């Protein structure tokens, strides 16, 4: 079968469209015939050699797919090793979820990781509800587009940031009450919860936006590694920081993740939320898809189609 191999870290050209053996499922696994594979920024970081816990190379990237198992339309999360950038992948049967009838495979490959990364922090880790203000960084991205919808569903006022006027308009279209460029955002909003998948300077500046008892949820570092944090100002201002890493949570609290999956799929089926598919590429053009994301030109989720 065909797959996209990463043999060594580097630029998008390192992604090689190649023949690989068919997956051999272990006990408790099923083989998903992939119809769409979502690209997450973690894949880009692995390819660049910047991911803190990289897989052993060579590897097939891809931790989110939609496809078919025995005629059933499904979404699935391959384990940490990935394997989704392929025509088929072996997946733990417990990590296979029925795809809603009205959904496309491309939407299915854009849903689970982004909405879990928004839903779990905003419902399990932070207090979000009527009267809350949630600041969502990278509001036009995969996680950001999900977090805007989740925040609105929970009754919060949602403010989103983005890097261009075009992306601000995308955030507003998803329901953001206000949308701001990154320059000076900390002077323009006061928030109870900040969901940050950007990191770097954006993470550091986010603390200036917090109301008393507010928290910043660090969920990624697409814009750079986190700056060192002195706890003294946090204590003095009654604010805090939380960290969210879905991969570890899936290993150590699978029952919590399963409950969250059921909740967000129900929201999707009810029409309360919907994944944003920004671009679709053939599997053979995985390098070009990565380039689009790396150059910050993408919105929503970028998807590969075998």
ChimeraX attribute file (.defattr): number of C-alpha atoms within 10 A of each C-alpha:
attribute: neighborCount
match mode: 1-to-1
recipient: residues
	/A:1	11
	/A:2	17
	/A:3	27
	/A:4	26
	/A:5	22
	/A:6	21
	/A:7	15
	/A:8	16
	/A:9	18
	/A:10	16
	/A:11	15
	/A:12	20
	/A:13	15
	/A:14	17
	/A:15	24
	/A:16	17
	/A:17	18
	/A:18	12
	/A:19	12
	/A:20	14
	/A:21	9
	/A:22	15
	/A:23	17
	/A:24	11
	/A:25	14
	/A:26	11
	/A:27	8
	/A:28	10
	/A:29	16
	/A:30	20
	/A:31	20
	/A:32	28
	/A:33	22
	/A:34	26
	/A:35	23
	/A:36	30
	/A:37	34
	/A:38	29
	/A:39	26
	/A:40	22
	/A:41	22
	/A:42	19
	/A:43	20
	/A:44	23
	/A:45	18
	/A:46	19
	/A:47	24
	/A:48	16
	/A:49	15
	/A:50	16
	/A:51	15
	/A:52	9
	/A:53	9
	/A:54	15
	/A:55	14
	/A:56	10
	/A:57	11
	/A:58	11
	/A:59	18
	/A:60	23
	/A:61	28
	/A:62	25
	/A:63	25
	/A:64	28
	/A:65	39
	/A:66	31
	/A:67	27
	/A:68	20
	/A:69	16
	/A:70	9
	/A:71	8
	/A:72	12
	/A:73	22
	/A:74	23
	/A:75	31
	/A:76	31
	/A:77	25
	/A:78	22
	/A:79	18
	/A:80	16
	/A:81	14
	/A:82	20
	/A:83	26
	/A:84	32
	/A:85	31
	/A:86	31
	/A:87	23
	/A:88	23
	/A:89	27
	/A:90	23
	/A:91	25
	/A:92	17
	/A:93	16
	/A:94	13
	/A:95	18
	/A:96	20
	/A:97	20
	/A:98	16
	/A:99	23
	/A:100	17
	/A:101	9
	/A:102	9
	/A:103	14
	/A:104	16
	/A:105	24
	/A:106	27
	/A:107	25
	/A:108	29
	/A:109	34
	/A:110	32
	/A:111	29
	/A:112	23
	/A:113	22
	/A:114	24
	/A:115	25
	/A:116	20
	/A:117	22
	/A:118	25
	/A:119	23
	/A:120	19
	/A:121	22
	/A:122	22
	/A:123	15
	/A:124	11
	/A:125	14
	/A:126	18
	/A:127	16
	/A:128	22
	/A:129	17
	/A:130	13
	/A:131	10
	/A:132	18
	/A:133	25
	/A:134	30
	/A:135	33
	/A:136	31
	/A:137	30
	/A:138	28
	/A:139	34
	/A:140	32
	/A:141	28
	/A:142	29
	/A:143	32
	/A:144	29
	/A:145	32
	/A:146	29
	/A:147	33
	/A:148	30
	/A:149	23
	/A:150	25
	/A:151	27
	/A:152	22
	/A:153	16
	/A:154	16
	/A:155	14
	/A:156	23
	/A:157	22
	/A:158	27
	/A:159	26
	/A:160	31
	/A:161	23
	/A:162	23
	/A:163	17
	/A:164	15
	/A:165	12
	/A:166	11
	/A:167	24
	/A:168	22
	/A:169	16
	/A:170	21
	/A:171	31
	/A:172	19
	/A:173	12
	/A:174	21
	/A:175	20
	/A:176	27
	/A:177	16
	/A:178	16
	/A:179	24
	/A:180	22
	/A:181	16
	/A:182	16
	/A:183	11
	/A:184	10
	/A:185	20
	/A:186	17
	/A:187	11
	/A:188	8
	/A:189	19
	/A:190	21
	/A:191	24
	/A:192	22
	/A:193	31
	/A:194	29
	/A:195	32
	/A:196	26
	/A:197	27
	/A:198	20
	/A:199	21
	/A:200	18
	/A:201	13
	/A:202	21
	/A:203	25
	/A:204	14
	/A:205	15
	/A:206	25
	/A:207	23
	/A:208	16
	/A:209	21
	/A:210	24
	/A:211	17
	/A:212	15
	/A:213	13
	/A:214	25
	/A:215	26
	/A:216	25
	/A:217	23
	/A:218	20
	/A:219	20
	/A:220	23
	/A:221	19
	/A:222	18
	/A:223	14
	/A:224	15
	/A:225	14
	/A:226	16
	/A:227	12
	/A:228	8
	/A:229	10
	/A:230	8
	/A:231	11
	/A:232	9
	/A:233	12
	/A:234	17
	/A:235	10
	/A:236	9
	/A:237	15
	/A:238	14
	/A:239	20
	/A:240	18
	/A:241	15
	/A:242	14
	/A:243	14
	/A:244	19
	/A:245	12
	/A:246	17
	/A:247	12
	/A:248	11
	/A:249	13
	/A:250	16
	/A:251	12
	/A:252	11
	/A:253	11
	/A:254	14
	/A:255	12
	/A:256	13
	/A:257	18
	/A:258	14
	/A:259	11
	/A:260	19
	/A:261	20
	/A:262	11
	/A:263	13
	/A:264	22
	/A:265	21
	/A:266	14
	/A:267	15
	/A:268	16
	/A:269	15
	/A:270	10
	/A:271	9
	/A:272	14
	/A:273	23
	/A:274	23
	/A:275	23
	/A:276	23
	/A:277	21
	/A:278	17
	/A:279	15
	/A:280	18
	/A:281	17
	/A:282	13
	/A:283	22
	/A:284	20
	/A:285	19
	/A:286	27
	/A:287	19
	/A:288	16
	/A:289	21
	/A:290	23
	/A:291	16
	/A:292	16
	/A:293	18
	/A:294	17
	/A:295	8
	/A:296	13
	/A:297	12
	/A:298	20
	/A:299	23
	/A:300	24
	/A:301	27
	/A:302	27
	/A:303	28
	/A:304	26
	/A:305	23
	/A:306	18
